[in-house]
Protein backbone atom coordinates (compact mmCIF):
# COMPACT_ATOMS: atom_id res chain seq x y z
CA UNK A 1 0.00 0.00 0.00
CA UNK A 2 2.87 2.43 -0.56
CA UNK A 3 2.68 2.32 -4.32
CA UNK A 4 1.99 5.56 -6.17
CA UNK A 5 -0.50 3.61 -8.29
CA UNK A 6 -2.83 3.38 -5.31
CA UNK A 7 -3.61 7.10 -5.43
CA UNK A 8 -7.11 8.23 -6.39
CA UNK A 9 -7.95 11.52 -8.15
CA UNK A 10 -6.83 14.64 -6.21
CA UNK A 11 -5.11 12.66 -3.47
CA UNK A 12 -1.94 14.29 -2.14
CA UNK A 13 1.07 12.72 -0.47
CA UNK A 14 3.90 14.26 1.52
CA UNK A 15 7.50 13.16 1.83
CA UNK A 16 8.37 12.15 5.36
CA UNK A 17 11.41 11.05 7.31
CA UNK A 18 11.09 7.57 8.85
CA UNK A 19 8.73 7.44 11.85
CA UNK A 20 10.90 7.34 14.93
CA UNK A 21 9.31 9.45 17.67
CA UNK A 22 7.98 6.54 19.76
CA UNK A 23 7.69 2.77 19.54
CA UNK A 24 4.77 0.44 20.03
CA UNK A 25 4.71 -3.05 21.48
CA UNK A 26 1.86 -5.21 20.22
CA UNK A 27 0.00 -6.85 23.12
CA UNK A 28 -1.82 -9.52 21.14
CA UNK A 29 -3.86 -10.13 18.01
CA UNK A 30 -7.46 -9.56 16.98
CA UNK A 31 -9.44 -12.43 15.45
CA UNK A 32 -12.37 -11.43 13.25
CA UNK A 33 -14.34 -13.18 10.49
CA UNK A 34 -12.93 -10.83 7.82
CA UNK A 35 -10.00 -11.96 5.68
CA UNK A 36 -9.94 -9.10 3.16
CA UNK A 37 -10.69 -5.38 3.22
CA UNK A 38 -13.64 -5.92 0.91
CA UNK A 39 -15.23 -8.20 3.52
CA UNK A 40 -14.82 -5.74 6.41
CA UNK A 41 -17.95 -3.78 7.38
CA UNK A 42 -17.67 -0.02 6.99
CA UNK A 43 -18.24 0.42 10.71
CA UNK A 44 -18.50 -2.16 13.49
CA UNK A 45 -21.93 -2.94 14.90
CA UNK A 46 -22.52 -3.72 18.57
CA UNK A 47 -24.74 -6.61 17.47
CA UNK A 48 -22.24 -7.78 14.85
CA UNK A 49 -20.30 -11.06 14.94
CA UNK A 50 -18.28 -12.03 17.98
CA UNK A 51 -14.57 -11.24 17.67
CA UNK A 52 -11.63 -12.09 19.92
CA UNK A 53 -8.89 -10.00 21.47
CA UNK A 54 -6.20 -12.62 22.07
CA UNK A 55 -3.73 -11.22 24.60
CA UNK A 56 -0.11 -12.33 24.80
CA UNK A 57 0.49 -14.38 27.96
CA UNK A 58 2.48 -11.62 29.69
CA UNK A 59 -0.62 -9.37 29.70
CA UNK A 60 -3.26 -11.83 30.94
CA UNK A 61 -3.13 -10.48 34.50
CA UNK A 62 -3.68 -6.97 33.16
CA UNK A 63 -7.29 -7.91 32.27
CA UNK A 64 -8.26 -8.23 35.93
CA UNK A 65 -11.32 -6.11 36.66
CA UNK A 66 -12.17 -5.44 33.01
CA UNK A 67 -15.13 -7.82 33.33
CA UNK A 68 -17.00 -5.10 35.28
CA UNK A 69 -17.44 -3.03 32.12
CA UNK A 70 -20.01 -3.44 29.40
CA UNK A 71 -18.38 -1.20 26.80
CA UNK A 72 -14.65 -1.08 26.22
CA UNK A 73 -12.35 0.82 23.90
CA UNK A 74 -9.94 -1.10 21.67
CA UNK A 75 -6.88 0.34 19.91
CA UNK A 76 -5.21 -1.55 17.08
CA UNK A 77 -2.56 -1.08 14.42
CA UNK A 78 -3.73 -0.88 10.82
CA UNK A 79 -0.56 -2.47 9.56
CA UNK A 80 -1.40 -2.45 5.85
CA UNK A 81 -1.99 1.27 5.48
CA UNK A 82 0.18 3.83 3.76
CA UNK A 83 1.02 6.79 6.01
CA UNK A 84 1.87 9.67 3.71
CA UNK A 85 -1.51 10.99 2.49
CA UNK A 86 -2.68 14.47 3.51
CA UNK A 87 -5.66 14.59 1.14
CA UNK A 88 -7.84 11.59 0.33
CA UNK A 89 -10.69 10.86 -2.09
CA UNK A 90 -12.35 7.97 -0.29
CA UNK A 91 -15.15 7.41 -2.77
CA UNK A 92 -13.28 8.32 -5.95
CA UNK A 93 -16.17 10.70 -6.71
CA UNK A 94 -14.11 13.89 -6.95
CA UNK A 95 -14.68 14.82 -3.32
CA UNK A 96 -11.42 15.19 -1.45
CA UNK A 97 -10.93 15.56 2.30
CA UNK A 98 -8.05 16.06 4.66
CA UNK A 99 -6.85 12.86 6.31
CA UNK A 100 -7.89 14.13 9.76
CA UNK A 101 -11.46 14.74 8.55
CA UNK A 102 -11.77 10.99 7.82
CA UNK A 103 -11.69 7.80 9.87
CA UNK A 104 -9.88 6.09 6.99
CA UNK A 105 -7.15 3.58 7.94
CA UNK A 106 -4.75 5.65 5.85
CA UNK A 107 -3.17 8.18 8.28
CA UNK A 108 0.25 9.22 9.58
CA UNK A 109 -0.18 6.91 12.56
CA UNK A 110 -2.54 4.15 11.45
CA UNK A 111 -4.19 3.46 14.80
CA UNK A 112 -7.80 2.32 14.75
CA UNK A 113 -10.10 2.89 17.72
CA UNK A 114 -13.36 1.06 18.33
CA UNK A 115 -15.96 1.05 21.04
CA UNK A 116 -17.11 -2.54 21.52
CA UNK A 117 -19.42 -4.56 23.73
CA UNK A 118 -17.68 -6.93 26.12
CA UNK A 119 -19.22 -10.42 26.04
CA UNK A 120 -16.85 -12.38 28.29
CA UNK A 121 -13.22 -12.99 29.19
CA UNK A 122 -11.72 -16.50 29.10
CA UNK A 123 -8.07 -17.43 29.61
CA UNK A 124 -6.57 -14.20 28.33
CA UNK A 125 -9.01 -13.83 25.45
CA UNK A 126 -11.61 -11.05 25.44
CA UNK A 127 -14.77 -11.78 23.42
CA UNK A 128 -16.36 -8.63 21.98
CA UNK A 129 -18.85 -7.38 19.38
CA UNK A 130 -18.50 -4.19 17.37
CA UNK A 131 -15.20 -4.49 15.49
CA UNK A 132 -14.71 -3.95 11.77
CA UNK A 133 -11.01 -4.77 11.27
CA UNK A 134 -9.20 -7.55 9.41
CA UNK A 135 -8.46 -10.89 11.02
CA UNK A 136 -4.95 -10.85 12.46
CA UNK A 137 -4.84 -7.10 13.18
CA UNK A 138 -2.23 -6.33 15.88
CA UNK A 139 -3.73 -5.22 19.21
CA UNK A 140 -2.30 -2.13 20.94
CA UNK A 141 -4.53 -1.34 23.92
CA UNK A 142 -7.78 -2.05 25.78
CA UNK A 143 -9.45 0.49 28.11
CA UNK A 144 -12.83 0.87 29.75
CA UNK A 145 -15.04 3.21 27.72
CA UNK A 146 -14.47 6.80 28.79
CA UNK A 147 -18.22 7.23 29.25
CA UNK A 148 -18.41 4.09 31.36
CA UNK A 149 -17.24 5.49 34.64
CA UNK A 150 -20.47 3.80 35.66
CA UNK A 151 -19.45 0.12 35.51
CA UNK A 152 -22.29 -2.32 34.81
CA UNK A 153 -21.82 -3.84 38.27
CA UNK A 154 -19.84 -3.02 41.38
CA UNK A 155 -16.28 -4.36 41.09
CA UNK A 156 -16.39 -8.08 41.82
CA UNK A 157 -14.37 -9.57 44.69
CA UNK A 158 -12.15 -11.30 42.13
CA UNK A 159 -11.15 -7.87 40.81
CA UNK A 160 -9.76 -6.79 44.14
CA UNK A 161 -6.59 -8.00 45.79
CA UNK A 162 -6.87 -7.61 49.56
CA UNK A 163 -3.98 -5.86 51.27
CA UNK B 1 8.85 7.11 35.70
CA UNK B 2 10.64 3.80 35.35
CA UNK B 3 11.93 3.73 38.89
CA UNK B 4 10.95 0.80 41.10
CA UNK B 5 10.32 3.35 43.86
CA UNK B 6 7.26 4.56 42.01
CA UNK B 7 5.36 1.33 42.72
CA UNK B 8 2.34 1.39 45.04
CA UNK B 9 1.21 -1.54 47.22
CA UNK B 10 0.35 -4.72 45.23
CA UNK B 11 1.42 -3.26 41.91
CA UNK B 12 3.08 -5.76 39.59
CA UNK B 13 5.55 -5.20 36.76
CA UNK B 14 6.68 -7.46 33.95
CA UNK B 15 10.03 -7.63 32.19
CA UNK B 16 9.75 -6.71 28.54
CA UNK B 17 11.97 -6.58 25.49
CA UNK B 18 12.28 -3.10 23.94
CA UNK B 19 9.14 -1.95 22.11
CA UNK B 20 9.86 -2.38 18.40
CA UNK B 21 6.71 -3.63 16.66
CA UNK B 22 5.75 -0.31 15.05
CA UNK B 23 6.88 3.31 15.11
CA UNK B 24 4.97 6.52 15.61
CA UNK B 25 5.54 9.91 14.05
CA UNK B 26 4.30 12.81 16.16
CA UNK B 27 2.14 15.19 14.10
CA UNK B 28 2.25 18.16 16.45
CA UNK B 29 1.91 19.23 20.07
CA UNK B 30 -0.98 19.83 22.46
CA UNK B 31 -1.11 23.08 24.41
CA UNK B 32 -3.12 22.96 27.64
CA UNK B 33 -3.16 25.08 30.82
CA UNK B 34 -1.71 22.20 32.90
CA UNK B 35 2.02 22.11 33.64
CA UNK B 36 2.08 19.22 36.13
CA UNK B 37 0.16 15.99 36.63
CA UNK B 38 -1.29 17.34 39.85
CA UNK B 39 -2.90 20.19 37.92
CA UNK B 40 -4.50 17.96 35.27
CA UNK B 41 -8.22 17.25 35.73
CA UNK B 42 -9.11 13.59 36.25
CA UNK B 43 -11.17 13.66 33.06
CA UNK B 44 -11.59 16.36 30.42
CA UNK B 45 -14.83 18.34 30.39
CA UNK B 46 -16.48 19.52 27.20
CA UNK B 47 -16.99 22.91 28.87
CA UNK B 48 -13.44 22.97 30.23
CA UNK B 49 -10.71 25.41 29.18
CA UNK B 50 -9.82 25.85 25.53
CA UNK B 51 -6.78 23.83 24.44
CA UNK B 52 -4.83 23.81 21.18
CA UNK B 53 -3.79 21.03 18.84
CA UNK B 54 -0.83 22.62 17.06
CA UNK B 55 -0.14 20.65 13.89
CA UNK B 56 3.24 20.49 12.23
CA UNK B 57 3.24 22.43 8.94
CA UNK B 58 3.35 19.30 6.77
CA UNK B 59 -0.08 18.23 8.11
CA UNK B 60 -1.99 21.52 7.82
CA UNK B 61 -3.72 20.46 4.58
CA UNK B 62 -4.86 17.25 6.29
CA UNK B 63 -7.30 19.30 8.43
CA UNK B 64 -9.43 20.19 5.41
CA UNK B 65 -13.07 19.28 6.08
CA UNK B 66 -12.61 18.69 9.80
CA UNK B 67 -14.48 21.95 10.49
CA UNK B 68 -17.75 20.16 9.60
CA UNK B 69 -17.61 18.13 12.82
CA UNK B 70 -18.63 19.20 16.29
CA UNK B 71 -16.97 16.36 18.21
CA UNK B 72 -13.58 14.95 17.31
CA UNK B 73 -11.37 12.22 18.69
CA UNK B 74 -7.79 13.06 19.67
CA UNK B 75 -4.97 10.55 20.21
CA UNK B 76 -1.81 11.55 22.05
CA UNK B 77 1.33 10.03 23.48
CA UNK B 78 1.66 9.99 27.28
CA UNK B 79 5.41 10.32 27.09
CA UNK B 80 6.12 10.32 30.83
CA UNK B 81 4.48 7.01 31.66
CA UNK B 82 6.15 3.74 32.60
CA UNK B 83 4.99 0.85 30.41
CA UNK B 84 5.65 -2.31 32.39
CA UNK B 85 2.77 -2.48 34.92
CA UNK B 86 0.20 -5.28 34.68
CA UNK B 87 -1.48 -4.55 38.02
CA UNK B 88 -2.03 -1.05 39.40
CA UNK B 89 -3.28 0.44 42.66
CA UNK B 90 -4.43 3.83 41.43
CA UNK B 91 -5.70 5.13 44.75
CA UNK B 92 -3.16 3.42 47.03
CA UNK B 93 -6.14 2.11 49.02
CA UNK B 94 -5.36 -1.58 48.67
CA UNK B 95 -7.58 -2.02 45.61
CA UNK B 96 -5.62 -3.34 42.67
CA UNK B 97 -6.76 -3.59 39.06
CA UNK B 98 -5.38 -4.87 35.80
CA UNK B 99 -3.92 -2.16 33.59
CA UNK B 100 -6.58 -2.76 30.91
CA UNK B 101 -9.37 -2.21 33.46
CA UNK B 102 -8.09 1.35 33.97
CA UNK B 103 -7.74 4.48 31.85
CA UNK B 104 -4.49 5.26 33.66
CA UNK B 105 -1.67 6.76 31.56
CA UNK B 106 0.50 3.85 32.70
CA UNK B 107 0.05 1.12 30.04
CA UNK B 108 2.14 -0.93 27.60
CA UNK B 109 1.40 1.60 24.85
CA UNK B 110 0.72 4.90 26.59
CA UNK B 111 -1.74 6.34 24.10
CA UNK B 112 -4.43 8.64 25.44
CA UNK B 113 -7.75 9.08 23.64
CA UNK B 114 -10.16 11.95 24.23
CA UNK B 115 -13.44 13.02 22.72
CA UNK B 116 -13.39 16.81 22.48
CA UNK B 117 -15.54 19.65 21.21
CA UNK B 118 -14.16 21.44 18.17
CA UNK B 119 -14.28 25.23 18.60
CA UNK B 120 -12.45 26.44 15.48
CA UNK B 121 -9.46 25.85 13.21
CA UNK B 122 -6.97 28.62 12.47
CA UNK B 123 -3.72 28.30 10.53
CA UNK B 124 -3.03 24.68 11.34
CA UNK B 125 -4.14 24.94 14.97
CA UNK B 126 -7.31 23.22 16.16
CA UNK B 127 -8.99 24.83 19.20
CA UNK B 128 -10.87 22.30 21.35
CA UNK B 129 -12.42 21.79 24.79
CA UNK B 130 -12.43 18.52 26.72
CA UNK B 131 -8.77 17.57 27.15
CA UNK B 132 -7.08 16.63 30.42
CA UNK B 133 -3.43 16.11 29.40
CA UNK B 134 -0.23 17.97 30.21
CA UNK B 135 0.92 20.98 28.23
CA UNK B 136 3.36 19.86 25.53
CA UNK B 137 1.91 16.36 25.10
CA UNK B 138 2.85 14.94 21.66
CA UNK B 139 -0.10 14.64 19.26
CA UNK B 140 -0.59 11.38 17.32
CA UNK B 141 -3.91 11.61 15.50
CA UNK B 142 -7.19 13.51 15.01
CA UNK B 143 -10.37 11.83 13.68
CA UNK B 144 -14.06 12.75 13.49
CA UNK B 145 -15.95 11.15 16.37
CA UNK B 146 -17.07 7.66 15.43
CA UNK B 147 -20.63 8.55 16.47
CA UNK B 148 -20.56 11.68 14.36
CA UNK B 149 -21.24 10.18 10.98
CA UNK B 150 -23.87 12.91 11.12
CA UNK B 151 -21.69 16.01 10.62
CA UNK B 152 -23.05 19.21 12.16
CA UNK B 153 -23.45 20.71 8.70
CA UNK B 154 -23.21 19.49 5.12
CA UNK B 155 -19.59 19.56 3.92
CA UNK B 156 -18.73 23.15 3.04
CA UNK B 157 -17.62 24.08 -0.47
CA UNK B 158 -14.13 24.79 0.90
CA UNK B 159 -13.90 21.14 1.92
CA UNK B 160 -14.36 19.93 -1.63
CA UNK B 161 -11.87 20.11 -4.45
CA UNK B 162 -13.66 20.10 -7.79
CA UNK B 163 -12.47 17.57 -10.35
HADDOCK unambig.tbl for C-alpha pairs under 7 A between the chains (distance, minus, plus):
assign (segid A and resid 19 and name CA) (segid B and resid 23 and name CA) 5.57 0.50 0.50
assign (segid A and resid 19 and name CA) (segid B and resid 24 and name CA) 5.40 0.50 0.50
assign (segid A and resid 19 and name CA) (segid B and resid 25 and name CA) 4.60 0.50 0.50
assign (segid A and resid 20 and name CA) (segid B and resid 23 and name CA) 5.70 0.50 0.50
assign (segid A and resid 20 and name CA) (segid B and resid 24 and name CA) 6.03 0.50 0.50
assign (segid A and resid 20 and name CA) (segid B and resid 25 and name CA) 6.02 0.50 0.50
assign (segid A and resid 21 and name CA) (segid B and resid 24 and name CA) 5.63 0.50 0.50
assign (segid A and resid 21 and name CA) (segid B and resid 25 and name CA) 5.25 0.50 0.50
assign (segid A and resid 21 and name CA) (segid B and resid 26 and name CA) 6.22 0.50 0.50
assign (segid A and resid 22 and name CA) (segid B and resid 23 and name CA) 5.78 0.50 0.50
assign (segid A and resid 22 and name CA) (segid B and resid 24 and name CA) 5.13 0.50 0.50
assign (segid A and resid 23 and name CA) (segid B and resid 19 and name CA) 5.57 0.50 0.50
assign (segid A and resid 23 and name CA) (segid B and resid 20 and name CA) 5.70 0.50 0.50
assign (segid A and resid 23 and name CA) (segid B and resid 22 and name CA) 5.78 0.50 0.50
assign (segid A and resid 23 and name CA) (segid B and resid 23 and name CA) 4.54 0.50 0.50
assign (segid A and resid 23 and name CA) (segid B and resid 24 and name CA) 6.07 0.50 0.50
assign (segid A and resid 24 and name CA) (segid B and resid 19 and name CA) 5.39 0.50 0.50
assign (segid A and resid 24 and name CA) (segid B and resid 20 and name CA) 6.04 0.50 0.50
assign (segid A and resid 24 and name CA) (segid B and resid 21 and name CA) 5.63 0.50 0.50
assign (segid A and resid 24 and name CA) (segid B and resid 22 and name CA) 5.13 0.50 0.50
assign (segid A and resid 24 and name CA) (segid B and resid 23 and name CA) 6.08 0.50 0.50
assign (segid A and resid 24 and name CA) (segid B and resid 109 and name CA) 5.99 0.50 0.50
assign (segid A and resid 25 and name CA) (segid B and resid 19 and name CA) 4.61 0.50 0.50
assign (segid A and resid 25 and name CA) (segid B and resid 20 and name CA) 6.04 0.50 0.50
assign (segid A and resid 25 and name CA) (segid B and resid 21 and name CA) 5.25 0.50 0.50
assign (segid A and resid 25 and name CA) (segid B and resid 108 and name CA) 6.97 0.50 0.50
assign (segid A and resid 25 and name CA) (segid B and resid 109 and name CA) 6.62 0.50 0.50
assign (segid A and resid 26 and name CA) (segid B and resid 21 and name CA) 6.22 0.50 0.50
assign (segid A and resid 59 and name CA) (segid B and resid 86 and name CA) 6.50 0.50 0.50
assign (segid A and resid 61 and name CA) (segid B and resid 86 and name CA) 6.18 0.50 0.50
assign (segid A and resid 61 and name CA) (segid B and resid 98 and name CA) 6.17 0.50 0.50
assign (segid A and resid 62 and name CA) (segid B and resid 86 and name CA) 4.49 0.50 0.50
assign (segid A and resid 62 and name CA) (segid B and resid 87 and name CA) 5.86 0.50 0.50
assign (segid A and resid 62 and name CA) (segid B and resid 98 and name CA) 3.77 0.50 0.50
assign (segid A and resid 62 and name CA) (segid B and resid 99 and name CA) 4.83 0.50 0.50
assign (segid A and resid 62 and name CA) (segid B and resid 100 and name CA) 5.59 0.50 0.50
assign (segid A and resid 63 and name CA) (segid B and resid 98 and name CA) 5.04 0.50 0.50
assign (segid A and resid 63 and name CA) (segid B and resid 99 and name CA) 6.79 0.50 0.50
assign (segid A and resid 63 and name CA) (segid B and resid 100 and name CA) 5.37 0.50 0.50
assign (segid A and resid 63 and name CA) (segid B and resid 101 and name CA) 6.19 0.50 0.50
assign (segid A and resid 64 and name CA) (segid B and resid 97 and name CA) 5.79 0.50 0.50
assign (segid A and resid 64 and name CA) (segid B and resid 98 and name CA) 4.42 0.50 0.50
assign (segid A and resid 64 and name CA) (segid B and resid 101 and name CA) 6.60 0.50 0.50
assign (segid A and resid 65 and name CA) (segid B and resid 97 and name CA) 5.74 0.50 0.50
assign (segid A and resid 65 and name CA) (segid B and resid 98 and name CA) 6.13 0.50 0.50
assign (segid A and resid 65 and name CA) (segid B and resid 101 and name CA) 5.41 0.50 0.50
assign (segid A and resid 66 and name CA) (segid B and resid 100 and name CA) 6.54 0.50 0.50
assign (segid A and resid 66 and name CA) (segid B and resid 101 and name CA) 4.30 0.50 0.50
assign (segid A and resid 86 and name CA) (segid B and resid 59 and name CA) 6.48 0.50 0.50
assign (segid A and resid 86 and name CA) (segid B and resid 61 and name CA) 6.17 0.50 0.50
assign (segid A and resid 86 and name CA) (segid B and resid 62 and name CA) 4.49 0.50 0.50
assign (segid A and resid 87 and name CA) (segid B and resid 62 and name CA) 5.85 0.50 0.50
assign (segid A and resid 94 and name CA) (segid B and resid 162 and name CA) 6.28 0.50 0.50
assign (segid A and resid 94 and name CA) (segid B and resid 163 and name CA) 5.27 0.50 0.50
assign (segid A and resid 95 and name CA) (segid B and resid 160 and name CA) 5.39 0.50 0.50
assign (segid A and resid 95 and name CA) (segid B and resid 161 and name CA) 6.10 0.50 0.50
assign (segid A and resid 95 and name CA) (segid B and resid 162 and name CA) 6.99 0.50 0.50
assign (segid A and resid 96 and name CA) (segid B and resid 160 and name CA) 5.58 0.50 0.50
assign (segid A and resid 96 and name CA) (segid B and resid 161 and name CA) 5.79 0.50 0.50
assign (segid A and resid 97 and name CA) (segid B and resid 64 and name CA) 5.78 0.50 0.50
assign (segid A and resid 97 and name CA) (segid B and resid 65 and name CA) 5.73 0.50 0.50
assign (segid A and resid 97 and name CA) (segid B and resid 159 and name CA) 6.34 0.50 0.50
assign (segid A and resid 97 and name CA) (segid B and resid 160 and name CA) 6.80 0.50 0.50
assign (segid A and resid 98 and name CA) (segid B and resid 61 and name CA) 6.17 0.50 0.50
assign (segid A and resid 98 and name CA) (segid B and resid 62 and name CA) 3.77 0.50 0.50
assign (segid A and resid 98 and name CA) (segid B and resid 63 and name CA) 5.03 0.50 0.50
assign (segid A and resid 98 and name CA) (segid B and resid 64 and name CA) 4.41 0.50 0.50
assign (segid A and resid 98 and name CA) (segid B and resid 65 and name CA) 6.13 0.50 0.50
assign (segid A and resid 99 and name CA) (segid B and resid 62 and name CA) 4.82 0.50 0.50
assign (segid A and resid 99 and name CA) (segid B and resid 63 and name CA) 6.80 0.50 0.50
assign (segid A and resid 100 and name CA) (segid B and resid 62 and name CA) 5.57 0.50 0.50
assign (segid A and resid 100 and name CA) (segid B and resid 63 and name CA) 5.37 0.50 0.50
assign (segid A and resid 100 and name CA) (segid B and resid 66 and name CA) 6.56 0.50 0.50
assign (segid A and resid 100 and name CA) (segid B and resid 142 and name CA) 5.33 0.50 0.50
assign (segid A and resid 100 and name CA) (segid B and resid 143 and name CA) 5.17 0.50 0.50
assign (segid A and resid 101 and name CA) (segid B and resid 63 and name CA) 6.18 0.50 0.50
assign (segid A and resid 101 and name CA) (segid B and resid 64 and name CA) 6.61 0.50 0.50
assign (segid A and resid 101 and name CA) (segid B and resid 65 and name CA) 5.42 0.50 0.50
assign (segid A and resid 101 and name CA) (segid B and resid 66 and name CA) 4.30 0.50 0.50
assign (segid A and resid 101 and name CA) (segid B and resid 143 and name CA) 6.00 0.50 0.50
assign (segid A and resid 101 and name CA) (segid B and resid 144 and name CA) 5.93 0.50 0.50
assign (segid A and resid 102 and name CA) (segid B and resid 143 and name CA) 6.09 0.50 0.50
assign (segid A and resid 102 and name CA) (segid B and resid 144 and name CA) 6.37 0.50 0.50
assign (segid A and resid 103 and name CA) (segid B and resid 143 and name CA) 5.70 0.50 0.50
assign (segid A and resid 103 and name CA) (segid B and resid 144 and name CA) 6.57 0.50 0.50
assign (segid A and resid 108 and name CA) (segid B and resid 25 and name CA) 6.96 0.50 0.50
assign (segid A and resid 109 and name CA) (segid B and resid 24 and name CA) 6.00 0.50 0.50
assign (segid A and resid 109 and name CA) (segid B and resid 25 and name CA) 6.63 0.50 0.50
assign (segid A and resid 109 and name CA) (segid B and resid 140 and name CA) 6.54 0.50 0.50
assign (segid A and resid 109 and name CA) (segid B and resid 141 and name CA) 6.68 0.50 0.50
assign (segid A and resid 140 and name CA) (segid B and resid 109 and name CA) 6.54 0.50 0.50
assign (segid A and resid 141 and name CA) (segid B and resid 109 and name CA) 6.68 0.50 0.50
assign (segid A and resid 142 and name CA) (segid B and resid 100 and name CA) 5.31 0.50 0.50
assign (segid A and resid 143 and name CA) (segid B and resid 100 and name CA) 5.16 0.50 0.50
assign (segid A and resid 143 and name CA) (segid B and resid 101 and name CA) 6.00 0.50 0.50
assign (segid A and resid 143 and name CA) (segid B and resid 102 and name CA) 6.08 0.50 0.50
assign (segid A and resid 143 and name CA) (segid B and resid 103 and name CA) 5.73 0.50 0.50
assign (segid A and resid 144 and name CA) (segid B and resid 101 and name CA) 5.93 0.50 0.50
assign (segid A and resid 144 and name CA) (segid B and resid 102 and name CA) 6.36 0.50 0.50
assign (segid A and resid 144 and name CA) (segid B and resid 103 and name CA) 6.58 0.50 0.50
assign (segid A and resid 159 and name CA) (segid B and resid 97 and name CA) 6.38 0.50 0.50
assign (segid A and resid 160 and name CA) (segid B and resid 95 and name CA) 5.44 0.50 0.50
assign (segid A and resid 160 and name CA) (segid B and resid 96 and name CA) 5.59 0.50 0.50
assign (segid A and resid 160 and name CA) (segid B and resid 97 and name CA) 6.71 0.50 0.50
assign (segid A and resid 161 and name CA) (segid B and resid 95 and name CA) 6.06 0.50 0.50
assign (segid A and resid 161 and name CA) (segid B and resid 96 and name CA) 5.69 0.50 0.50
assign (segid A and resid 162 and name CA) (segid B and resid 94 and name CA) 6.27 0.50 0.50
assign (segid A and resid 162 and name CA) (segid B and resid 95 and name CA) 6.87 0.50 0.50
assign (segid A and resid 163 and name CA) (segid B and resid 94 and name CA) 5.19 0.50 0.50
